[in-house]
Amino acid sequence: MNKVAIVTGASRGIGREIAKELAISGIKVVANYNKSEDQAIKLKEELKKDNFFVDLFKADVSKQEECKNLVNYTLERYKKIDILINNAGIDKYKLITEVTQEEWNEMINTNLYSAFCMCQQVLPNMIHNKNGCIINISSVWGMIGASQEVVYSITKAGMDGLTKSLAKEVGPSNIRVNSIAPGLIDTDMNKELSETDINKLKEETPLERIGKAEDIAKCVNWLINDNFTTGQIISINGGWVIT
């Protein structure tokens, strides 16, 4: 396999597992991180022990210039970009009346603008090559909304809107665009949930368990290898939300 992928927010959680899954599959991975350098290095070293490789690149993808730097680095090193995984994201658990302008800007820019900007930067190469796969990691909250996570829900709904619109726009260039909308996944982002909260969510889920980051990574790998799926929001949530 000679594919090249960029994975944003790849040092922790879902992004880390996606980067691992793709590297093990033989894809050349540029694993983006911003603040979690130590964890990014650990990911690289962990894979190296098993003779797999990821290329690390530090960039704050909420900023246009740093998105450009990430894409330019990848093109200079590998000459093409086949796959973009927009995974970078943050959350703040607050009532809407408590959210500050700065927090709004941070979440909008990190979660939504980063995906928009990264798409803008990779698409010229994908369109030129008449080939590409873009996968946005959104959230079940973008589909149904979440109390005290209004801004986060807005950003993830926006990612799904980006997915549907862009799939129509770039489909004629043989570029597929999809979203994966995870339900409750065992990552640091959910560390504020109490054991009682988690058990309650398990009881509400038909499969009676919460998901793992590997579950999302496997779906990413499937979407990369599929040739006829585009414009879809695929929710991996154990049946907790069925639409």
C-alpha positions in Angstrom: 0.0 0.0 0.0 1.4 3.4 -1.0 -1.2 5.7 0.6 -0.4 8.8 2.6 -2.6 10.1 5.5 -2.8 13.1 7.8 -4.4 12.4 11.1 -5.0 15.6 13.2 -5.1 15.3 17.0 -3.3 12.0 16.8 -1.4 11.9 20.1 -4.3 10.8 22.3 -7.5 8.9 22.4 -9.3 8.2 19.2 -6.7 10.0 17.0 -3.9 7.9 18.5 -5.8 4.6 17.7 -6.5 5.8 14.2 -2.9 6.6 13.6 -1.8 3.2 14.9 -4.5 1.4 12.8 -3.4 3.1 9.6 0.3 2.7 10.2 -0.1 -1.0 10.9 -2.2 -1.3 7.7 0.8 0.0 5.7 -0.3 3.6 5.2 2.3 6.4 5.6 0.9 8.5 8.4 1.7 12.1 9.4 0.4 12.2 13.0 -0.4 15.8 14.0 -0.3 16.9 17.6 -0.3 20.3 19.3 0.3 20.3 23.1 0.8 16.5 23.8 4.3 16.1 22.5 5.3 13.5 25.0 2.4 11.3 24.1 3.1 11.7 20.4 6.7 10.6 20.9 5.4 7.6 22.9 3.1 6.6 20.0 6.0 6.8 17.6 8.3 4.7 19.8 5.6 2.1 20.5 5.0 1.6 16.8 8.7 1.5 16.1 9.2 -1.5 18.4 6.9 -3.5 16.1 8.6 -2.1 12.9 5.8 0.4 12.1 6.3 4.1 11.6 4.5 7.4 12.0 5.8 10.8 11.1 5.1 13.4 13.8 4.3 17.1 13.1 3.4 19.8 15.6 0.7 22.2 14.5 -2.2 24.1 16.0 -4.8 23.2 13.3 -7.2 25.9 14.6 -4.9 28.3 12.8 -4.8 28.6 9.0 -1.0 29.1 8.7 -0.3 26.0 10.8 -2.7 24.0 8.7 -0.8 25.1 5.6 2.5 24.1 7.2 1.2 20.7 8.1 0.0 20.1 4.5 3.1 21.5 2.9 5.3 19.3 5.0 3.4 16.2 4.0 3.5 17.1 0.3 7.2 17.9 0.4 8.0 14.6 2.1 5.5 12.3 0.4 4.4 14.2 -2.8 0.7 13.5 -2.3 -2.1 13.2 0.3 -4.6 10.4 -0.1 -6.4 10.6 3.2 -7.3 13.3 5.7 -8.7 12.4 9.1 -10.1 15.5 10.9 -10.0 14.3 14.5 -8.7 17.3 16.5 -11.2 18.5 19.1 -11.8 19.8 22.6 -14.9 20.0 24.8 -16.0 22.1 27.8 -18.8 20.9 30.0 -20.7 24.1 30.9 -24.1 25.7 30.9 -24.7 28.0 27.9 -24.9 31.0 30.2 -21.4 30.2 31.5 -19.6 29.9 28.2 -17.3 32.9 27.5 -16.5 34.4 24.1 -13.0 33.0 24.4 -14.3 29.5 25.0 -16.7 29.8 22.1 -13.9 30.8 19.8 -11.6 28.1 21.0 -14.1 25.3 20.5 -15.3 26.6 17.1 -11.8 27.1 15.8 -10.4 23.8 17.2 -13.3 21.5 16.4 -14.9 23.0 13.3 -12.6 25.6 11.6 -9.7 23.2 11.7 -11.7 20.6 9.7 -12.8 23.2 7.2 -9.3 24.6 6.9 -7.6 21.2 6.5 -10.0 20.3 3.8 -9.2 23.5 2.0 -5.5 22.8 2.1 -5.5 19.1 1.1 -8.2 19.3 -1.7 -6.0 20.9 -4.4 -3.7 17.9 -4.4 -6.6 15.4 -4.1 -8.5 17.1 -7.0 -5.4 17.1 -9.1 -4.9 13.3 -8.5 -8.7 12.6 -8.9 -8.5 10.6 -5.7 -9.1 11.2 -2.0 -10.8 10.2 1.2 -11.7 12.6 4.0 -13.1 11.4 7.3 -14.4 13.8 9.9 -14.6 12.5 13.5 -17.8 14.2 14.7 -20.0 13.0 17.6 -23.4 11.6 18.4 -24.0 15.0 20.1 -23.9 16.6 16.7 -26.9 14.4 15.8 -29.0 14.7 18.9 -27.5 17.5 21.0 -26.2 17.4 24.6 -27.2 19.5 27.6 -24.3 21.6 29.0 -22.3 20.8 25.8 -24.1 23.2 23.5 -21.0 24.6 21.8 -19.5 21.2 21.4 -22.7 19.9 19.8 -22.8 22.9 17.4 -19.3 22.2 16.2 -20.0 18.5 15.6 -23.2 19.2 13.8 -21.2 21.6 11.7 -18.7 18.9 10.9 -21.6 16.7 9.7 -22.9 19.6 7.5 -19.4 20.0 6.1 -19.3 16.3 5.3 -22.6 16.3 3.4 -21.9 19.5 1.4 -18.3 18.6 0.6 -19.2 15.1 -0.5 -21.5 16.6 -3.2 -18.9 19.2 -4.2 -15.9 16.9 -4.7 -17.6 13.6 -5.6 -17.0 14.2 -9.3 -13.2 14.3 -8.5 -13.5 10.8 -7.0 -13.1 12.2 -3.5 -15.2 10.6 -0.8 -16.1 12.5 2.4 -17.8 10.9 5.4 -18.3 11.5 9.1 -17.9 9.0 12.0 -20.1 10.1 15.0 -18.9 8.2 18.1 -21.1 7.6 21.1 -19.6 7.2 24.5 -16.0 6.1 24.0 -13.5 5.2 26.7 -11.1 8.2 26.3 -9.8 11.1 28.4 -12.5 13.4 27.0 -15.0 11.5 29.2 -13.0 11.4 32.3 -15.3 13.8 34.1 -18.1 11.3 33.9 -18.7 9.5 37.2 -18.9 5.7 37.5 -22.6 6.1 38.2 -23.0 8.1 35.0 -21.1 5.5 32.9 -23.1 2.6 34.4 -26.4 4.5 33.6 -25.3 5.0 30.0 -24.3 1.3 29.7 -27.8 0.4 30.9 -29.3 2.6 28.1 -27.2 1.0 25.4 -28.4 -2.2 23.8 -24.9 -3.7 23.7 -24.6 -2.8 27.4 -21.1 -1.4 27.2 -19.2 1.7 26.1 -17.0 1.8 23.0 -13.3 1.7 22.6 -11.1 4.0 20.5 -10.2 0.9 18.4 -13.8 0.6 17.3 -13.6 4.0 15.7 -10.2 3.3 14.1 -11.5 0.1 12.5 -14.4 2.0 10.9 -11.9 4.6 9.6 -9.9 1.8 8.0 -13.0 0.4 6.4 -14.1 3.8 4.9 -10.6 4.2 3.5 -10.8 0.9 1.6 -14.5 1.3 0.6 -15.1 2.9 -2.8 -18.8 3.7 -2.9 -19.6 5.4 0.5 -19.7 9.2 0.6 -21.7 11.9 2.4 -22.6 9.6 5.2 -22.7 10.1 9.0 -21.9 6.7 10.5 -22.7 6.6 14.2 -20.8 4.0 16.3 -22.6 4.0 19.6 -23.6 0.5 20.6 -27.2 1.2 19.6 -27.6 3.9 22.2 -28.8 6.3 19.4 -30.7 4.7 16.5 -31.9 7.1 13.8 
